[in-house]
Amino acid sequence: MRLRSMVLVILVVPSFLAAGGCPGCGGYSGSAAGGLGMLGLVGSSFGESGSNLLVGYSRSSFEMHDSDSFYGSLQVPLAHWIQLQLAASAGSVRGDKVMALYEVFHFDVSGFNDLGLMAWFDLLGIRQVTPCPLDGDMTKVPDYFHLMLGAGATFPTGHYSYADEWGPYPAEYQLGTGVTDTLAAVAVFKRYGRWQPQAAFLYKISGGENPAGYWRSDSYAAKADLIYLFNPVRKGAVMIGATWSHVMENDRDYAWGPPGMYQEIDGTAGDTVNGYVAAGIEAWKGLRPGLAVSFPLVQEEGDDNFSWSVAAYLNFNF
């Protein structure tokens, strides 16, 4: 399926909205960083007084298959301007695929996905610490411009070689990549009263051919969105935004044909633009539920285009 590796980045990008908190460094707790920085699973929580645990569920639909994902992330600050993120997920994918001789095959897999680890550095926040008001209303303190750099990797904990008597399953039905991919990212944001525009860019350096003989190219993604704080004390916010992803080259199947030869998987390279809307609020002290919806804006023609995704999540600050 075209762009699947980066579509997973996009589907749950809004979920990091739940991580907003008291701004020890002025902004909406680094929310610009998290979506792309942790493969879209969660957001950073710069300025929080402690750590964050986020758990969530998402359902995604494509023209030929559906997927469910349960995900979680632990976010631990090492300093007010440095944070580590560890994210894991598990889920299922089921659907059909038109294979050789135009036969339609059905596939159904479930299990763990690849594990992600990311470090974020708010470079301009090293000497910038804004005390949080006693009532938690972050709009009472001025923000500064945040320039954040991120570095990390995904590790091959997901199964990547599902197969049957007809051969390996298509790439969209493999839950892991089978290789270690390296991530580099940059994010910028600044809050203006109740409004916060932000943008982020992530580059994924592919680990290359996996042991099953499947190869994916480098890819990158960017996003821009706008947050509005309708209840600053309880971190209530809505967000609207868009993501753009680009896979540089088509996938290659080296398990096909003579040694050294490969089959190019047409339609796996190219661009996709998705939109999303999200909302979250601190319903109880330290607990912030949220909802998000993602939908396609621009995608190249294919036989399994993205249709929609919904996500529900709960962030716990401790």
C-alpha positions in Angstrom: 0.0 0.0 0.0 1.3 3.4 -1.0 2.9 5.5 1.7 1.9 3.2 4.6 5.1 3.8 6.6 4.4 7.5 6.7 0.6 7.3 6.9 1.1 5.7 10.3 2.9 8.8 11.3 0.0 10.9 10.2 -3.0 9.0 11.5 -2.6 9.8 15.1 -0.6 13.0 14.9 -3.4 14.9 16.8 -3.2 12.7 19.8 -0.4 14.7 21.4 -2.9 17.5 22.1 -3.7 15.6 25.3 -0.2 16.3 26.6 -0.6 20.1 27.2 0.1 21.3 30.6 1.4 24.0 32.9 4.0 25.9 30.8 7.2 25.9 32.7 8.7 27.0 29.4 5.9 29.1 28.2 4.2 27.3 25.3 1.5 24.6 25.2 4.0 22.2 26.7 5.9 21.5 23.5 3.0 20.1 21.6 4.5 21.1 18.3 7.1 18.4 18.7 5.3 15.3 19.6 3.2 14.2 16.7 5.9 13.6 14.2 8.6 13.1 16.7 7.2 9.9 18.1 5.7 8.5 14.9 2.5 10.3 15.6 1.8 8.4 18.8 2.1 11.1 21.4 3.3 14.6 22.0 6.0 16.0 24.2 5.2 17.7 27.5 7.8 20.3 28.0 7.0 22.4 31.1 5.2 19.6 32.9 6.1 19.2 36.6 6.4 15.4 36.2 6.2 12.6 33.7 3.4 11.7 31.4 1.8 8.4 30.4 -0.5 8.3 27.4 -2.7 5.4 26.3 -5.0 5.4 23.3 -6.9 3.6 20.6 -7.4 4.4 17.0 -9.4 2.9 14.1 -8.3 3.6 10.5 -10.0 2.7 7.3 -8.6 2.4 3.8 -10.3 1.4 0.6 -9.1 -2.3 0.8 -8.4 -2.8 4.5 -9.0 -1.6 8.1 -6.7 -1.4 11.1 -7.0 -1.0 14.9 -4.2 0.2 17.1 -3.6 0.3 20.8 -0.7 2.6 21.7 1.1 3.9 24.7 3.9 6.3 25.5 6.0 7.3 28.5 7.4 10.8 28.5 10.1 11.6 31.0 11.8 15.0 31.4 15.5 15.0 32.1 15.6 18.8 32.4 13.1 21.6 31.7 14.5 21.6 28.1 15.2 17.9 27.5 12.8 15.1 27.3 12.8 11.4 26.4 9.9 9.6 24.8 9.3 5.8 24.6 6.4 4.6 22.6 4.9 1.2 21.8 1.8 0.0 20.0 0.0 -3.2 19.0 -2.9 -3.7 16.7 -4.5 -5.7 13.9 -4.8 -5.2 10.1 -7.4 -7.0 8.0 -8.6 -6.7 4.4 -8.1 -7.7 0.8 -5.4 -7.3 -1.9 -5.5 -7.9 -5.6 -2.6 -10.2 -6.3 -1.1 -11.9 -9.4 -3.6 -12.9 -12.1 -6.1 -10.5 -10.5 -7.0 -12.9 -7.7 -8.2 -11.3 -4.5 -6.6 -12.6 -1.3 -7.8 -11.9 2.2 -5.3 -11.1 5.0 -5.7 -10.8 8.8 -2.8 -10.1 11.1 -2.3 -8.9 14.7 0.5 -8.3 17.1 3.1 -5.7 18.2 4.4 -2.9 16.0 7.9 -1.4 16.1 9.1 0.3 19.2 10.1 4.0 19.1 12.5 6.1 21.2 13.0 9.8 20.8 14.9 12.7 22.6 13.8 16.3 22.2 15.8 19.4 23.0 14.2 22.9 23.3 17.4 24.8 22.3 16.0 28.3 23.0 14.6 27.1 26.3 17.9 26.3 28.0 17.9 29.7 29.8 14.1 30.3 29.5 11.9 29.2 32.4 8.6 30.9 32.9 6.9 30.3 36.3 3.4 28.8 36.1 0.6 30.8 37.7 -1.0 29.2 40.7 -4.3 28.7 38.9 -2.5 27.1 36.0 -3.7 29.7 33.4 -0.8 29.8 31.0 -2.2 32.8 29.1 -1.1 35.0 32.1 2.6 34.5 31.3 4.3 35.5 28.0 5.7 32.8 25.8 9.0 32.8 23.8 9.9 31.2 20.5 10.6 27.5 20.8 13.1 25.8 18.5 13.3 22.1 19.1 15.5 19.4 17.7 14.7 15.7 17.9 16.7 12.6 17.4 15.7 9.0 17.7 15.0 5.6 16.1 12.4 2.9 15.7 13.4 -0.7 16.5 12.2 -3.9 14.7 10.0 -5.3 17.5 7.0 -5.9 15.1 6.7 -9.0 13.0 7.7 -8.3 9.4 7.5 -11.7 7.7 3.9 -12.9 7.8 3.5 -15.5 5.0 1.3 -18.4 3.9 1.6 -21.1 1.3 1.3 -18.4 -1.4 4.2 -16.5 -0.2 4.9 -13.3 2.0 2.0 -11.0 2.8 1.9 -7.6 1.2 3.8 -4.8 3.0 0.6 -3.1 4.4 -0.1 -6.4 6.3 3.3 -6.5 7.9 3.2 -4.9 11.4 6.9 -4.3 11.6 9.7 -3.2 9.2 12.4 -5.6 10.2 15.0 -2.9 10.4 16.1 0.0 12.6 15.1 3.3 11.1 16.8 6.6 12.3 14.7 9.7 12.9 15.7 13.4 12.9 13.3 16.2 13.4 12.8 19.9 14.0 9.8 21.8 15.5 9.0 25.4 16.1 6.1 27.0 18.0 5.1 30.1 20.0 1.9 30.8 21.9 0.2 34.2 21.5 -2.4 34.4 24.3 -4.9 31.6 23.6 -3.5 30.9 20.1 -0.5 28.8 19.2 0.7 28.2 15.6 3.3 25.5 15.2 5.1 23.4 12.6 7.4 20.4 12.5 9.5 18.4 10.1 10.7 14.8 10.4 13.1 12.8 8.2 13.3 9.0 8.4 16.5 7.3 7.3 15.5 3.8 6.3 17.4 0.8 7.7 17.4 -0.6 4.2 16.6 -4.2 3.2 15.2 -6.4 5.9 15.9 -10.1 6.5 12.8 -11.0 4.4 14.3 -9.2 1.4 12.0 -6.2 1.5 13.4 -2.7 1.1 11.9 0.7 1.9 13.4 4.1 1.0 14.0 7.2 3.1 10.9 9.4 3.7 10.0 12.6 5.3 6.9 14.4 6.7 5.9 17.9 7.7 3.0 19.3 9.6 1.5 22.7 10.4 -1.4 23.3 12.8 -3.1 25.9 15.0 -4.2 25.4 18.6 -6.8 27.4 20.4 -7.0 27.2 24.2 -10.7 27.6 25.1 -10.0 26.8 28.8 -6.4 27.6 29.7 -6.8 26.6 33.4 -7.9 23.0 32.5 -5.8 22.8 29.4 -8.9 22.6 27.2 -7.9 23.1 23.6 -9.0 22.4 20.0 -6.6 22.0 17.1 -6.8 21.9 13.3 -4.0 21.1 11.0 -2.5 19.2 8.1 0.3 16.9 7.4 2.3 16.2 4.3 4.4 13.0 3.8 6.7 12.0 0.9 8.2 8.6 0.3 11.2 9.1 -2.0 11.3 5.8 -3.9 9.1 2.8 -4.5 9.5 -0.2 -2.3 11.6 -3.1 -3.6 11.0 -6.8 -3.1 14.4 -8.6 -3.3 12.8 -11.9 -2.5 11.3 -12.0 -6.0 13.4 -13.4 -8.9 17.1 -14.3 -9.2 19.6 -13.1 -6.6 20.5 -9.4 -6.9 17.2 -8.7 -8.8 14.1 -7.1 -7.3 10.5 -6.3 -8.1 9.6 -2.6 -7.7 6.3 -2.1 -5.9 4.5 0.5 -8.0 2.6 3.2 -6.2 4.5 3.0 -2.9 6.4 6.3 -3.5 4.8 9.7 -3.7 3.0 12.3 -1.6 0.0 12.3 0.8 -1.7 15.3 2.5 -4.1 14.6 5.4 -6.1 17.0 7.6 -7.0 16.5 11.2 -9.1 18.0 14.0 -8.6 17.2 17.7 -9.9 18.3 21.1 -8.8 17.6 24.7 -9.3 18.9 28.2 -8.3 18.1 31.8 -11.5 16.4 33.0 -9.9 15.4 36.3 -6.7 16.5 38.0 -3.8 15.1 35.9 -6.1 13.2 33.6 -6.8 14.6 30.1 -9.0 12.6 27.7 -9.1 13.6 24.0 -10.5 12.8 20.6 -9.1 13.2 17.1 -10.3 12.7 13.5 -8.0 12.5 10.5 -9.0 12.6 6.8 -7.4 12.7 3.4 -6.9 16.0 1.6 -4.6 15.0 -1.3 -3.4 11.6 -2.2 -2.2 10.0 -5.4 -4.5 7.4 -7.1 -4.0 3.9 -5.9 -6.0 0.7 -5.1 -6.0 1.2 -1.3 -6.2 4.9 -0.5 -6.7 6.2 3.0 -10.3 7.0 3.9 -10.5 8.2 7.6 -9.2 7.6 11.1 -10.5 8.3 14.6 -8.6 8.2 17.9 -9.4 8.4 21.6 -6.7 8.7 24.2 -6.0 9.5 27.8 -3.0 11.4 29.1 -2.0 10.9 32.8 0.5 13.5 34.3 2.3 12.2 37.4 
